[in-house]
Amino acid sequence: MIGADGGGSKASRSRAWKANLLERADEIGIAITVSHYPPGTSQWNRVEHRLFSFISLTWKGQPLWNYQCVIHRMGATRTRSGLQVKAVLDTTRYKTGVKISDEQIDKQRIRGHQFHPEWNYTILPRTAKL
């Protein structure tokens, strides 16, 4: 189960987001259920509110000169309740401008849920029986 904001690269209408999730579902062999926050409600994201403020406190206005500095400071973050941040630099080069065609979307095995299927859906791996 993935709880995702409704905008940006993981927006509910993002074709690339869904195509990449299908690849993950195929890779791990299980269905992935997604529930997007409705538009304008990302402020209700509990992780964002419980974690990012602590990351800001850890930085304490210190300059972030390079990626190593950012990763180190994020990794030093702990919340009062014991949540610990693990930060890793992703150096993967991703393709930009990739277009996902209507045909590719039609081949995806996306099953919208009864309540707001545009925001709540399950992506089935291609190996799963319908």
C-alpha positions as CSV (number, residue, x, y, z in Angstrom):
1,M,0.0,0.0,0.0
2,I,1.4,3.4,-1.0
3,G,0.0,6.6,0.2
4,A,1.0,9.4,-2.2
5,D,0.5,13.1,-2.6
6,G,-1.6,14.1,-5.5
7,G,0.9,16.2,-7.4
8,G,4.3,16.1,-8.9
9,S,6.0,13.0,-10.3
10,K,3.7,10.7,-8.4
11,A,0.4,12.5,-9.3
12,S,-2.6,10.3,-9.8
13,R,-2.7,11.2,-13.5
14,S,1.0,10.6,-14.1
15,R,1.4,7.9,-16.7
16,A,5.1,7.5,-15.9
17,W,4.3,6.9,-12.2
18,K,1.9,4.1,-13.1
19,A,4.2,2.6,-15.7
20,N,7.0,2.4,-13.1
21,L,4.7,1.0,-10.5
22,L,3.7,-1.8,-13.0
23,E,7.4,-2.6,-13.4
24,R,7.8,-2.8,-9.6
25,A,4.7,-5.0,-9.4
26,D,6.1,-7.3,-12.1
27,E,9.5,-7.4,-10.3
28,I,8.2,-8.3,-6.9
29,G,5.3,-10.4,-8.2
30,I,2.6,-8.8,-6.0
31,A,-0.1,-6.2,-6.6
32,I,0.5,-2.6,-5.5
33,T,-2.3,-0.6,-4.1
34,V,-2.1,3.2,-4.3
35,S,-4.2,5.8,-2.4
36,H,-3.5,9.4,-3.4
37,Y,-4.3,12.3,-1.2
38,P,-7.0,14.4,-2.8
39,P,-5.9,17.7,-4.5
40,G,-5.0,20.4,-2.0
41,T,-4.7,18.0,1.0
42,S,-1.0,17.0,1.0
43,Q,-0.7,19.0,4.2
44,W,-2.3,16.0,5.9
45,N,0.6,13.8,5.0
46,R,1.6,12.6,8.5
47,V,5.2,11.6,7.5
48,E,5.8,15.1,6.1
49,H,4.7,16.8,9.3
50,R,6.3,14.3,11.7
51,L,9.6,14.1,10.0
52,F,10.6,17.1,7.9
53,S,10.4,19.6,10.8
54,F,13.0,17.4,12.6
55,I,15.2,17.4,9.5
56,S,15.0,21.2,9.5
57,L,15.9,21.3,13.2
58,T,18.9,19.1,12.6
59,W,20.2,21.4,9.9
60,K,19.9,24.4,12.2
61,G,20.5,26.9,9.4
62,Q,23.9,25.4,8.6
63,P,25.0,25.7,5.0
64,L,24.5,22.6,2.8
65,W,27.6,22.8,0.7
66,N,27.3,19.5,-1.2
67,Y,25.3,16.3,-1.4
68,Q,27.4,14.6,1.3
69,C,26.6,17.3,3.7
70,V,22.9,17.0,3.0
71,I,23.0,13.2,3.4
72,H,25.0,13.4,6.6
73,R,22.7,16.0,8.2
74,M,19.5,14.1,7.2
75,G,21.0,10.8,8.5
76,A,21.7,12.5,11.9
77,T,18.0,13.3,12.3
78,R,16.0,11.6,15.2
79,T,12.5,12.4,16.3
80,R,11.4,12.5,20.0
81,S,9.5,9.3,19.5
82,G,12.6,7.5,18.1
83,L,12.1,7.7,14.4
84,Q,15.5,7.7,12.7
85,V,16.1,9.0,9.2
86,K,18.1,6.9,6.7
87,A,19.4,9.0,3.8
88,V,21.2,7.6,0.7
89,L,22.3,9.5,-2.4
90,D,20.7,8.1,-5.5
91,T,23.2,8.6,-8.3
92,T,21.1,6.8,-10.9
93,R,20.7,8.7,-14.2
94,Y,17.1,8.7,-15.2
95,K,15.8,9.3,-18.6
96,T,13.8,12.5,-19.1
97,G,11.0,13.3,-21.5
98,V,9.9,9.6,-21.6
99,K,6.4,9.4,-23.1
100,I,3.9,6.7,-22.1
101,S,1.5,6.0,-25.0
102,D,-2.3,5.4,-24.7
103,E,-1.6,1.8,-25.8
104,Q,0.9,1.3,-22.9
105,I,-1.6,2.7,-20.4
106,D,-4.3,0.4,-21.9
107,K,-2.1,-2.6,-21.4
108,Q,-1.5,-1.8,-17.7
109,R,-3.6,-3.8,-15.3
110,I,-5.0,-1.0,-13.2
111,R,-8.1,-1.7,-11.2
112,G,-9.8,1.4,-9.9
113,H,-11.4,1.1,-6.5
114,Q,-15.1,1.8,-5.9
115,F,-14.4,5.1,-4.0
116,H,-12.6,7.6,-6.3
117,P,-10.9,5.2,-8.7
118,E,-8.9,8.1,-10.1
119,W,-7.1,8.4,-6.7
120,N,-7.4,4.8,-5.4
121,Y,-6.3,1.9,-7.5
122,T,-4.4,-1.4,-7.5
123,I,-1.8,-2.3,-10.1
124,L,-1.6,-6.0,-10.8
125,P,1.6,-7.6,-12.0
126,R,1.4,-9.0,-15.5
127,T,1.9,-12.5,-14.1
128,A,-1.2,-12.4,-11.9
129,K,-4.4,-14.0,-13.0
130,L,-7.3,-11.7,-13.6
